[in-house]
């Protein structure tokens, strides 16, 4: 997917729908017009201002995010798009600046907080245990029951529960988890009967684990102390609250709340990597727990089709999530929709390339330059840790 200029108008093109839309959603029209103006301004400055490229990406993040939130209001409700419109139109969100600067600041804020909430880079999950002392099970039902009864809500316990919920298979490819297949003759027979394979199946977070890793919840779950990542975590949770996801925030703030089953998917290592980097996402079909599978790279699609034995010219890539345990929650549709929105915004706005460039630059930089040329890199790396007054 390549960077795309914002469409000239989010309004229906033909009357009378045009006038009806303008009458019902005047604030949306005003916000989008402000974003288009900011995009034009950044584009005009691009030839002689090195910061203009960053501003252009920020404006496009703002524009595409507004379009995505509005288009997903059936799933997310009107609240996220209304909250975002308010951020664009409120002059207090950019102290001392005009509407154009406000768009740049809001776009940059959501790029560096919201998109990074769902984009995970270089996360090292513990390797699944394959120790020979782990028990074998006479029946698949016994193994499922044992996994679902795992104590606590740690990553390890939640991974076992998620695998049991998903039939010890990758939710996308149907590949069986190698470690658990070795513990069950019944699971091995199922794999052989289906003529499929085994591989390491990891547990991927929809909202990434690093967002919550520095939040310490006191006993009883009522008082929350934010540690090293204070501002970033506070900003992230504020966005979710503003989007009407208070119940999700409450659960996330519980001890190890990020490991709740509704935030977990079972995926093989490659597809976990694609999902974490927002190169793969799930779009609701309107049917409960059924999703179209979308990717940013045709190579990812061909790779997935090779597992699913699907013809490129005929079959639509889709998946239906189901649970082997009635008490085990499936991935949350609202979080999946936000993940999908962020994936589309990331690639259409040019933010994906900007993040990749920043990460390559950070990997190759061991010390800051004396001449100040590292200022932009430092600013980008520090931005998620800075509280931006008035944005949220």
N, C-alpha and C positions, 0 to 999 in steps of 0.2 A: 504494500500500500504506500502511495507516495503523498507528499505534502500537497494539499489542495487549498486553493484560494476560497475564502468564505463565499457561499452563495449570496447574491446581491440583496435578497430579501427573504425573510422567513414567512412572509405573508402568502396566502393563496393568490395565484396570479390572475384569476378572473373574477369580475363582479358577478353576483352581489356578495360572494363569500369574502372578498377582500374587505369591504366596508364592515361587514358583520364582525370579522376577526379583529379589525382595528378598534371597533367599538367595545368589544368584550375584553381585549387584551392590550389596552393602550400602553401599559408599562412595559410589556414585552417588546412592543414596537420601538419604544424609546430606548430601551436597553440595547437592542440589537443595532439600531441606528448608531448609537454611541460606539459600539464595538466596531462596526464597519468604518466609522470615521477614524478610529484609532488604528485600524489595519491600514487604511490609506496613508495616514500620517507616517507610520513606521515604514511603509513601502517607499515613500518619497524620500525618507531620510537614509535609506539603506545604502545608497551609493557613497556617502561620505561620513556616516556615523557608525562606528563599530558596534554600538549598543543597539542599533536599530533592528538587527537580526533577532536579537533576544526579545525585543519589544514586539516584533512581528509575530514570533511564536506565541508570546503571552496573549496577544490580541486574538490569535486564532484558537488558542486553548479556550479563551473566554467564549468566543463565538460558537465553537463546536460543542462546548459543554452545555451552553444554553439550549442549543438544538437537541442534544441528546437527552437532557433532563426533561425537556418539554415532551419529546416523543415517547418517553417512558413513564408518563404520568399515570397510565393505567396500572402499572406495577408499583411505582414509587409514590404515587399521589402527586398533587400539585405542589406540595410544600417545598421539595428541593428546587424546582425551577423558580418559584416565587422568592425563595430565600436568595437564590443567585441573582435574580433581577434586582433585588433590593441592594445587594452588594455593589452592583454596577451603577445604580442610580443615586446612591447615597454619597454626597460629597465628603462626608466625614471619613470615608475610607481611604482618602489619600490627602493627608495634611499638607496644605499649601499648594496642591496641584489642581488642575482642571479635569474635565471629563476624560480626556485622552490619557492622562497620567493615572487616573483611577482605573481605567480598563487595564492598563499595563500592570499595575500593582495587584489588582484582583486576579488577573490571569496568571501572573507569576506565583501568587500565593496558592491558588488551586493546583497549579502545575506541580509545585514543590511539596505540597501537603497531600492533596487528594490523590493525585496520580501515584505518588510514592507510597500511599497506604496500600495500594493494590499491586504495585510493581516490586518484586523481590529480586535482588541481585546477590549472588554468591552466598546464599543461605546454606549453611552446613547442618543438615539434619543428622541425628545419630543413626548410624547404620543399623538396620534391623538385625536382631539377634538370630544367629543360626547355631547356637551352642547345642551340641548333641544331647545334653541333659534335659532339654526341653521335652515335655511329654508328647507322646503320640496319642491319637484319639481313635476310639473304635468307630465313632460315627461323626459325620459332619455336624450334626446337631450338638453333640457334646463339645466340639471345638468352638462352635459359635457361642454356646452358652458360657464357656470358660472365658472367652474374649470379652463378651458383653458384661461379665461380672468383674472385670479388671478394676482394682481399687484406684481411687483418685482421678484427677483430671490432668495428669501430667501428659507430656507429648507421647511418651511410650504407651501409657494406658489408653489414651484417646486414639492412637494409631491402631491398636488392636481392635478397639470398638469399631472404628471406621472400616477396617478391613472386613470384620465380621458382618457389619451392615451391608457391605458391598459384595458379599459372596466371595471374599478373598481374591477379588479380581480387579484389574484396572477398569474404572467406570467407563473409559473411552474405547479401549481396544479389546477388552474381554480377556486379556492375558492374565493368567493365574499368578498369584504371588509365589515366588520360588520357595521362601522359607516355610510358609504354612502348608504348601503342597507336600513338602517332605514329611510333614507331621500327620498327614491324613491319607490313608489308602483310598478313601471314598473321593476325596478331592483330586487325587492323582488319576483315578479312573474317569472322573468327569472331564478332566483335561484331555485325556487320551481319546475319550468318546467324541469330544468336540474337535479333535485334531488341531488343537491350538497349543500354545507354548507357555513356558513359565519364565518369569523375570522378576527382578526386584521391583515391587510396587511400593512407592513412597506415599506419604500423606501430605498433601499440599493444602496450605491455608488460602482461603479466598482473600480475606484481609490479612496482610502479612504479619508474621509473628513479631518482627522487629519493632512494629509500631507500639506494641504493648510490653516489650521486654524490660523496660525500665520503670514500669508501674508496679508499685508494691501496695497490695491491699492488706489493711490491718485486720485483725481477728474480727469476725462477724461480717466482714464485707461492707461495712458502712463508711469507714473513713479510708480515703485513698491518698497515699503519699506518692507523688511523682518524683523520681530520682534524676539521674543524669540527663534524660531526654525530656525534661519537664515541658518545655514550650511546645516541642513537636507533638508529644502525646496529647497535651491540652488542646492544641489546634485541631488535631485529628478528631478527637472526641467531640469538639465543638461543632465541627462540620457535620458529623453524623447526627448530632442533636438537632442542628438547624434543619437538617433534611428529614426530620420526623422519626428518626430511628433511636429514640430514647431507650426503648426496651432492649435493643441490641447493645447500646452503650453500657447499660446497667449490668448486663451479663458479661460483657467484655471486661469490666472493671472488677469482677470477682477473681479470686485467685485462679490463675491459669485459664481464665475465661476465654482466651483466644483459641484454646484447644477444644471448645465446644463442637459437637459433631456437625452442627449446622454451618460451621466455618471450614469444614474439611472435605476434601475429595481424595479418592484413591486413584493415583495415576502412576504409570511407569515413569522411570527417571527422565527420559527424553521429553515426554509430554508434560511432566511436572515443570521442567525447565521452560518450555514454551508458555505454559499457563502463568508461571510466576513472572515472566518478562512481558506479559500482556501481548504475547504473540499468538495466543489461542484463547478464545472466550466462548461463552454459551449464551445464545439468544433465545428467549422464550418463544415457543410456538403458539402460546395461548392455551395449550393443554397442560394440565398439572404435571410438573416435573419432567416435561418433555422439552428438549432444547435442540436448536440447530447449532452445529459446531462450526465456528468461524475461525479463520487463521489469517495472519498477515502475510504469509509467504506460501506460494503455490507448492513449494517443496514440502512444507509441513503437511499440506493436504494430501499430496501423493503418498507421503510416508504413512499417514493415517489410513488411507484407502488400501494400502498394501496389507494392513492388519485386518481390515474389515471386509476385504474382498468386494469392494464396491467399484462399479464402473464410473469413470469420470464423466461420461456423457449422459448418464441416466440417473444414478442414485444420488439423493440429497444426503449430506452428512448430518445425521441427527442421532440423538441418544435419549433414552428414557431412564431416569434414575429411579431405582426401587430399593426398598430396604428388606433385609432378611429378618428384621426385628421390628415389631410395631412400635416399640418405645424408642427406637433410634431415629433421630431426626435427620432428614435429608438436607442437602445444601440449601441455604436460605435463598429464595428467589430474588429478594431485594438486593442482597449482597452480590449475587451473580449478575444482576442487572447493572448495578453500579460498576462492578468489575468490567463488564462489557462496554459500558459507556466510556470508562477511562481508557480502555484499549483502543476504541475507535478514535477518541480525542487525541490520544498519544500519537497515533500514526498519521492522522489527517492534518494535524497542526504542525508537524515537524519536531515535536518534543522528543520523539523516540531517538532521532538522530542526535539531538542536542544532549540527551542523557548519555548516549553511547560515547559521544565525543568527550563529555565531561569525565566519564569513568576512565576512558583511555588516558586522558590528560592527568587525572589524579594518580593512576597507577604508575605513570612515568615521572612523577614529581616527588622528590624526597624532601626538598627544602624550598621555601618561597624565595623568589628572585628579589634582589636588593632594589632593582629599578622599578618595582611596583607592577611589573607585567603579570604577576600572579594574583593581582587583586580580584579579577573577575572569577578565577577559579575558587579563591577563598570565599568570595561572596556566595557563590552557588553552593559550595559545600556547607556553609554555615547557615544558609537561609532557613532550612527546615527547623533549626534550633532557635530561631528568633521569633518572638511573639510580635505580630504585626497588629498594632492597636486599631481597633474599629472594624477589622475585616470580618471577624466572627464574634 
